[in-house]
Amino acid sequence: MDAAHMGADLERVLITEDEILEKLDELAAHITEHYEGKDLLLVGVLKGAVMVMADLMRALPTSVPVDWMAVSSYGSGTKSSGVVRILKDLDADITDRHVLIVEDIIDSGLTLSWIKSNLESRSPASVDICTLLRKPDAAKVDVDVQWVGFDIPNEFVVGYGLDYAEAYRGLRVVGTLAPHVYS
């Protein structure tokens, strides 16, 4: 989906597709160096991280196994409910493996903090985090994030996997959603 097809629903573009892909190439280089010679598993958080995971995997120079978790803390609104539910758990055993959680966005940090704690309880060698987007002004808990693509303002954003009520995920950019859409 192209930003031009959004009409008045998209207030403004924050990050272009080219900027996203360039940043993911940078992150992939750092991740490759950090995990060289280690048993790495990428864990994507569904559904939002699908685009980030796909393009990050393509940017890595070697094949890395992946697994997925699906959790929910949003429902159909624009703010996290703070209650985390596992909708899909990992298929892989992560004991003694290096786990890299791949996220699309960190808002309050509550969901990600819960996911990290949950995964750490399973005896991995390490659990690190890579996110495309982070909203520092929205943070409610401090989450140690090793790799951040972009810090963005505390506005409701869509595109590149991020949705509002299951719409706009396919947008190739990250942009702010016009208030008339969700108010």
C-alpha positions as CSV (number, residue, x, y, z in Angstrom):
1,M,0.0,0.0,0.0
2,D,1.4,3.4,-1.0
3,A,1.0,6.5,1.1
4,A,-0.7,8.2,-1.9
5,H,-3.6,5.8,-1.6
6,M,-4.3,6.8,2.0
7,G,-6.0,10.0,1.2
8,A,-6.9,12.1,4.3
9,D,-6.4,9.1,6.6
10,L,-2.6,9.7,6.8
11,E,-1.8,13.0,8.5
12,R,1.9,12.9,7.6
13,V,4.8,10.5,6.8
14,L,7.3,10.2,9.6
15,I,9.7,7.6,8.1
16,T,10.0,6.7,4.4
17,E,10.4,3.1,3.1
18,D,14.0,3.9,2.0
19,E,14.8,5.2,5.5
20,I,13.4,2.1,7.1
21,L,15.3,-0.3,4.8
22,E,18.6,1.7,5.3
23,K,18.1,1.5,9.1
24,L,17.4,-2.2,9.0
25,D,20.6,-2.7,7.0
26,E,22.5,-0.9,9.8
27,L,20.8,-2.9,12.5
28,A,21.5,-6.1,10.7
29,A,25.2,-5.3,10.6
30,H,25.3,-4.7,14.3
31,I,23.3,-7.8,15.1
32,T,25.6,-9.9,12.8
33,E,28.7,-8.7,14.6
34,H,27.2,-9.2,18.1
35,Y,26.0,-12.7,17.6
36,E,28.8,-14.1,15.4
37,G,29.4,-17.7,16.2
38,K,26.4,-17.9,18.5
39,D,23.1,-19.9,18.3
40,L,20.7,-17.1,17.5
41,L,17.0,-17.3,17.3
42,L,14.9,-14.3,16.1
43,V,11.6,-14.0,17.8
44,G,9.1,-11.8,16.1
45,V,6.1,-10.4,17.9
46,L,3.0,-10.8,15.8
47,K,1.4,-9.2,14.0
48,G,3.1,-5.9,13.9
49,A,6.7,-7.2,13.5
50,V,6.1,-9.1,10.3
51,M,7.4,-6.4,8.0
52,V,10.4,-5.6,10.3
53,M,11.2,-9.3,10.7
54,A,11.0,-10.0,7.0
55,D,13.3,-7.1,6.0
56,L,15.7,-7.6,8.9
57,M,16.1,-11.3,7.9
58,R,16.8,-10.3,4.3
59,A,19.4,-7.9,5.5
60,L,21.3,-10.5,7.6
61,P,24.2,-12.1,5.7
62,T,23.3,-15.7,6.9
63,S,20.2,-17.6,7.5
64,V,18.9,-17.3,11.0
65,P,16.0,-19.4,12.4
66,V,12.9,-17.5,13.4
67,D,9.9,-18.1,15.7
68,W,6.9,-16.1,16.5
69,M,4.9,-15.0,19.6
70,A,1.6,-13.3,19.4
71,V,0.4,-11.3,22.4
72,S,-2.3,-8.8,22.8
73,S,-2.5,-5.7,25.0
74,Y,-4.4,-3.4,22.6
75,G,-7.7,-4.7,21.5
76,S,-9.0,-2.4,18.8
77,G,-8.1,0.9,20.5
78,T,-5.1,3.2,20.3
79,K,-3.7,2.7,23.8
80,S,-2.3,-0.3,25.5
81,S,-4.6,-1.9,28.0
82,G,-1.7,-3.1,30.1
83,V,-3.1,-6.7,30.3
84,V,-1.0,-9.1,28.3
85,R,-2.4,-12.3,26.8
86,I,-0.4,-14.9,24.9
87,L,-2.3,-15.7,21.7
88,K,0.5,-17.8,20.2
89,D,3.6,-19.1,22.0
90,L,7.0,-20.1,20.6
91,D,7.3,-23.5,18.9
92,A,11.1,-23.7,19.6
93,D,12.8,-24.6,22.9
94,I,15.0,-21.6,23.7
95,T,17.1,-23.2,26.5
96,D,20.7,-22.1,26.1
97,R,20.0,-20.1,22.9
98,H,20.5,-16.5,22.2
99,V,17.1,-14.9,21.7
100,L,16.6,-11.6,19.9
101,I,13.1,-10.2,20.2
102,V,12.2,-8.3,17.1
103,E,9.5,-5.7,17.6
104,D,7.8,-3.1,15.4
105,I,7.3,-0.5,18.2
106,I,7.8,0.1,21.9
107,D,5.2,2.4,23.4
108,S,4.8,2.0,27.2
109,G,7.2,-0.9,27.4
110,L,4.8,-2.9,29.5
111,T,4.1,-5.6,26.9
112,L,7.7,-5.9,25.9
113,S,8.9,-6.0,29.5
114,W,6.4,-8.9,30.2
115,I,7.6,-10.8,27.0
116,K,11.2,-10.4,28.0
117,S,10.6,-11.6,31.5
118,N,8.6,-14.5,30.2
119,L,11.3,-15.6,27.8
120,E,14.1,-15.1,30.4
121,S,12.2,-17.6,32.6
122,R,12.8,-20.3,30.0
123,S,16.6,-20.4,30.5
124,P,18.0,-18.9,27.3
125,A,21.6,-17.9,27.0
126,S,20.5,-14.3,26.5
127,V,17.4,-12.3,25.6
128,D,18.0,-9.0,23.7
129,I,15.6,-6.6,21.9
130,C,15.7,-5.0,18.5
131,T,12.9,-2.6,17.6
132,L,12.2,-0.5,14.6
133,L,10.4,2.3,16.5
134,R,10.4,3.5,20.1
135,K,8.4,6.3,21.7
136,P,10.5,7.5,24.6
137,D,7.8,9.9,25.9
138,A,5.3,7.0,26.2
139,A,7.5,4.8,28.4
140,K,6.0,3.6,31.6
141,V,8.7,1.1,32.4
142,D,12.4,1.0,31.6
143,V,13.2,-1.7,29.1
144,D,16.8,-2.4,28.1
145,V,16.7,-2.3,24.3
146,Q,19.9,-3.1,22.5
147,W,19.0,-1.9,19.0
148,V,16.6,0.9,18.2
149,G,15.9,2.0,14.6
150,F,14.1,5.3,15.3
151,D,12.9,7.3,18.3
152,I,9.5,8.9,17.3
153,P,7.1,11.3,19.0
154,N,4.3,9.9,21.2
155,E,1.7,9.9,18.4
156,F,-0.4,7.1,17.0
157,V,1.4,5.7,14.0
158,V,0.5,3.2,11.3
159,G,2.2,1.5,8.4
160,Y,5.0,-1.0,8.0
161,G,3.2,-3.6,10.1
162,L,1.6,-1.1,12.5
163,D,-2.2,-1.0,12.4
164,Y,-5.3,0.6,13.6
165,A,-8.1,-1.9,14.0
166,E,-6.3,-4.3,11.6
167,A,-6.0,-1.7,8.9
168,Y,-3.0,0.2,7.4
169,R,-0.4,-2.6,8.1
170,G,0.6,-2.8,4.4
171,L,1.6,0.8,4.2
172,R,5.2,1.1,3.1
173,V,6.0,4.1,5.3
174,V,5.4,4.9,8.9
175,G,3.0,7.8,9.4
176,T,0.6,9.4,11.8
177,L,-3.0,8.5,11.5
178,A,-5.4,11.5,11.1
179,P,-7.5,11.9,14.3
180,H,-10.8,11.7,12.3
181,V,-10.0,8.0,11.7
182,Y,-10.0,7.0,15.3
183,S,-12.0,9.7,17.2
